[in-house]
Amino acid sequence: MTSAPAQAESFADRLGRVRRKSLLGRHVVEGLVQTSLVLCASFSIFVTTAILAVLAGQTWRFFSTEMTDAQGNVSTVSPVQFIFGLEWNPLLGAEKHFGIWPLICGTLLVTTVAMLVAIPFGLITAIYLSEYAPPRLRAAIKPVLEVLAGVPTVVYGFFALTVVTPALQKIYGGFEAYNAASAGIAVGIMCLPIVTSIAEDAMRAVPNSLREAAHGLGGTKFDVSVRIVFPAAISGVVAASLLAIARAVGETMIVALAAGNLAKLTLNPADQVQTMTAYMVQIFFGDVTNLGVEYYSSYAVAATLFIITLLFTLGGHFIRNRLREEYE
């Protein structure tokens, strides 16, 4: 018969082997997870670097190489002409003009109209959901906003073209069939869930002790919402607004369908405009050869759009760091 100490020793050995196997399996799983995370991060960095390399290389070729346009004429575009030019006409006429400012003007005009819709209505909705709405109503409205954010942008484009534009024309007959206002309104509706969701999360993250202290001092619900909660969540509100601006600047299908394709310097939202993204759509889906100056101009426009979006991102990061408040 096996003695009791031998049985105890055998049990201890088995327990040790089980623990060693468990520890080894844990190390293997943690190693696989860490490796997958590193690969995912490396893949995102690789994609970003590849995009920057393509934009930089093709933009340099656009500025440094003599190219033939659609009419067979040889032309060269200088960076000075591109940056400071006030006329954009690369497709029609014998003389080509590659001044980027009409496209920037159209992009900023549509973005301004969109933010006049998205930011006020989004912040009002966020304050209501955070401070006034009952839990059941909040639980019902949030999925509706998420569905609104998931609507394809081409649907918003057709909505702007078939509903918003006729409505604006009934109000004021000066609106063209394609105009910046209808495109901006549709883009603003698309950005509304972004502003509402992020701002509402920031407001709900404000500690309840601040609300209770304000109520204890005699503040009304409106005073607490506007003077306490909103300033305390201002970093999240700024982040939501800047994210919506970046989303509006990069929007493509809505502006391609509803804003038009006439690039010009104008501040009138009733006029037809062309944004940078709409021009790129026109080039890549048009009849322009992929060896001409018109084709490579789209890369210069894309590089400009990337720089504008990067400036918005860096500015937003700086503002968030300056306005951020931490609570214990």
ZIPEPE-V887240 format. One record per residue. N is the residue number from 1. RES is the residue in three letters. SS is DSSP state (helix for helix, strand for strand, loop for the rest). Layout:
n = (N | N)
res = (RES | RES)
ss = (SS | SS)
This chain:
n = (1 | 2 | 3 | 4 | 5 | 6 | 7 | 8 | 9 | 10 | 11 | 12 | 13 | 14 | 15 | 16 | 17 | 18 | 19 | 20 | 21 | 22 | 23 | 24 | 25 | 26 | 27 | 28 | 29 | 30 | 31 | 32 | 33 | 34 | 35 | 36 | 37 | 38 | 39 | 40 | 41 | 42 | 43 | 44 | 45 | 46 | 47 | 48 | 49 | 50 | 51 | 52 | 53 | 54 | 55 | 56 | 57 | 58 | 59 | 60 | 61 | 62 | 63 | 64 | 65 | 66 | 67 | 68 | 69 | 70 | 71 | 72 | 73 | 74 | 75 | 76 | 77 | 78 | 79 | 80 | 81 | 82 | 83 | 84 | 85 | 86 | 87 | 88 | 89 | 90 | 91 | 92 | 93 | 94 | 95 | 96 | 97 | 98 | 99 | 100 | 101 | 102 | 103 | 104 | 105 | 106 | 107 | 108 | 109 | 110 | 111 | 112 | 113 | 114 | 115 | 116 | 117 | 118 | 119 | 120 | 121 | 122 | 123 | 124 | 125 | 126 | 127 | 128 | 129 | 130 | 131 | 132 | 133 | 134 | 135 | 136 | 137 | 138 | 139 | 140 | 141 | 142 | 143 | 144 | 145 | 146 | 147 | 148 | 149 | 150 | 151 | 152 | 153 | 154 | 155 | 156 | 157 | 158 | 159 | 160 | 161 | 162 | 163 | 164 | 165 | 166 | 167 | 168 | 169 | 170 | 171 | 172 | 173 | 174 | 175 | 176 | 177 | 178 | 179 | 180 | 181 | 182 | 183 | 184 | 185 | 186 | 187 | 188 | 189 | 190 | 191 | 192 | 193 | 194 | 195 | 196 | 197 | 198 | 199 | 200 | 201 | 202 | 203 | 204 | 205 | 206 | 207 | 208 | 209 | 210 | 211 | 212 | 213 | 214 | 215 | 216 | 217 | 218 | 219 | 220 | 221 | 222 | 223 | 224 | 225 | 226 | 227 | 228 | 229 | 230 | 231 | 232 | 233 | 234 | 235 | 236 | 237 | 238 | 239 | 240 | 241 | 242 | 243 | 244 | 245 | 246 | 247 | 248 | 249 | 250 | 251 | 252 | 253 | 254 | 255 | 256 | 257 | 258 | 259 | 260 | 261 | 262 | 263 | 264 | 265 | 266 | 267 | 268 | 269 | 270 | 271 | 272 | 273 | 274 | 275 | 276 | 277 | 278 | 279 | 280 | 281 | 282 | 283 | 284 | 285 | 286 | 287 | 288 | 289 | 290 | 291 | 292 | 293 | 294 | 295 | 296 | 297 | 298 | 299 | 300 | 301 | 302 | 303 | 304 | 305 | 306 | 307 | 308 | 309 | 310 | 311 | 312 | 313 | 314 | 315 | 316 | 317 | 318 | 319 | 320 | 321 | 322 | 323 | 324 | 325 | 326 | 327 | 328)
res = (MET | THR | SER | ALA | PRO | ALA | GLN | ALA | GLU | SER | PHE | ALA | ASP | ARG | LEU | GLY | ARG | VAL | ARG | ARG | LYS | SER | LEU | LEU | GLY | ARG | HIS | VAL | VAL | GLU | GLY | LEU | VAL | GLN | THR | SER | LEU | VAL | LEU | CYS | ALA | SER | PHE | SER | ILE | PHE | VAL | THR | THR | ALA | ILE | LEU | ALA | VAL | LEU | ALA | GLY | GLN | THR | TRP | ARG | PHE | PHE | SER | THR | GLU | MET | THR | ASP | ALA | GLN | GLY | ASN | VAL | SER | THR | VAL | SER | PRO | VAL | GLN | PHE | ILE | PHE | GLY | LEU | GLU | TRP | ASN | PRO | LEU | LEU | GLY | ALA | GLU | LYS | HIS | PHE | GLY | ILE | TRP | PRO | LEU | ILE | CYS | GLY | THR | LEU | LEU | VAL | THR | THR | VAL | ALA | MET | LEU | VAL | ALA | ILE | PRO | PHE | GLY | LEU | ILE | THR | ALA | ILE | TYR | LEU | SER | GLU | TYR | ALA | PRO | PRO | ARG | LEU | ARG | ALA | ALA | ILE | LYS | PRO | VAL | LEU | GLU | VAL | LEU | ALA | GLY | VAL | PRO | THR | VAL | VAL | TYR | GLY | PHE | PHE | ALA | LEU | THR | VAL | VAL | THR | PRO | ALA | LEU | GLN | LYS | ILE | TYR | GLY | GLY | PHE | GLU | ALA | TYR | ASN | ALA | ALA | SER | ALA | GLY | ILE | ALA | VAL | GLY | ILE | MET | CYS | LEU | PRO | ILE | VAL | THR | SER | ILE | ALA | GLU | ASP | ALA | MET | ARG | ALA | VAL | PRO | ASN | SER | LEU | ARG | GLU | ALA | ALA | HIS | GLY | LEU | GLY | GLY | THR | LYS | PHE | ASP | VAL | SER | VAL | ARG | ILE | VAL | PHE | PRO | ALA | ALA | ILE | SER | GLY | VAL | VAL | ALA | ALA | SER | LEU | LEU | ALA | ILE | ALA | ARG | ALA | VAL | GLY | GLU | THR | MET | ILE | VAL | ALA | LEU | ALA | ALA | GLY | ASN | LEU | ALA | LYS | LEU | THR | LEU | ASN | PRO | ALA | ASP | GLN | VAL | GLN | THR | MET | THR | ALA | TYR | MET | VAL | GLN | ILE | PHE | PHE | GLY | ASP | VAL | THR | ASN | LEU | GLY | VAL | GLU | TYR | TYR | SER | SER | TYR | ALA | VAL | ALA | ALA | THR | LEU | PHE | ILE | ILE | THR | LEU | LEU | PHE | THR | LEU | GLY | GLY | HIS | PHE | ILE | ARG | ASN | ARG | LEU | ARG | GLU | GLU | TYR | GLU)
ss = (loop | loop | loop | helix | helix | helix | helix | helix | helix | helix | helix | helix | helix | helix | helix | helix | helix | helix | helix | helix | helix | helix | helix | helix | helix | helix | helix | helix | helix | helix | helix | helix | helix | helix | helix | helix | helix | helix | helix | helix | helix | helix | helix | helix | helix | helix | helix | helix | helix | helix | helix | helix | helix | helix | helix | helix | helix | helix | helix | helix | helix | helix | helix | helix | loop | loop | strand | strand | loop | loop | loop | loop | loop | strand | strand | loop | loop | loop | helix | helix | helix | helix | helix | helix | loop | loop | loop | strand | strand | loop | loop | loop | loop | loop | loop | loop | strand | strand | loop | loop | helix | helix | helix | helix | helix | helix | helix | helix | helix | helix | helix | helix | helix | helix | helix | helix | helix | helix | helix | helix | helix | helix | helix | helix | helix | helix | helix | helix | helix | helix | helix | helix | loop | loop | helix | helix | helix | helix | helix | helix | helix | helix | helix | helix | helix | helix | helix | helix | helix | loop | loop | loop | helix | helix | helix | helix | helix | helix | helix | helix | helix | helix | helix | helix | helix | helix | helix | helix | helix | helix | helix | loop | loop | loop | loop | loop | loop | loop | loop | helix | helix | helix | helix | helix | helix | helix | helix | helix | helix | helix | helix | helix | helix | helix | helix | helix | helix | helix | helix | helix | helix | helix | helix | helix | loop | loop | loop | helix | helix | helix | helix | helix | helix | helix | helix | helix | loop | loop | loop | loop | helix | helix | helix | helix | helix | helix | helix | helix | helix | helix | helix | helix | loop | helix | helix | helix | helix | helix | helix | helix | helix | helix | helix | helix | helix | helix | helix | helix | helix | loop | loop | loop | helix | helix | helix | helix | helix | helix | loop | loop | loop | loop | loop | loop | loop | loop | loop | loop | loop | loop | loop | loop | loop | loop | loop | helix | helix | helix | helix | helix | helix | helix | helix | helix | loop | loop | loop | loop | loop | loop | loop | loop | helix | helix | helix | helix | helix | helix | helix | helix | helix | helix | helix | helix | helix | helix | helix | helix | helix | helix | helix | helix | helix | helix | helix | helix | helix | helix | helix | helix | helix | helix | helix | loop | loop | loop | loop | loop)
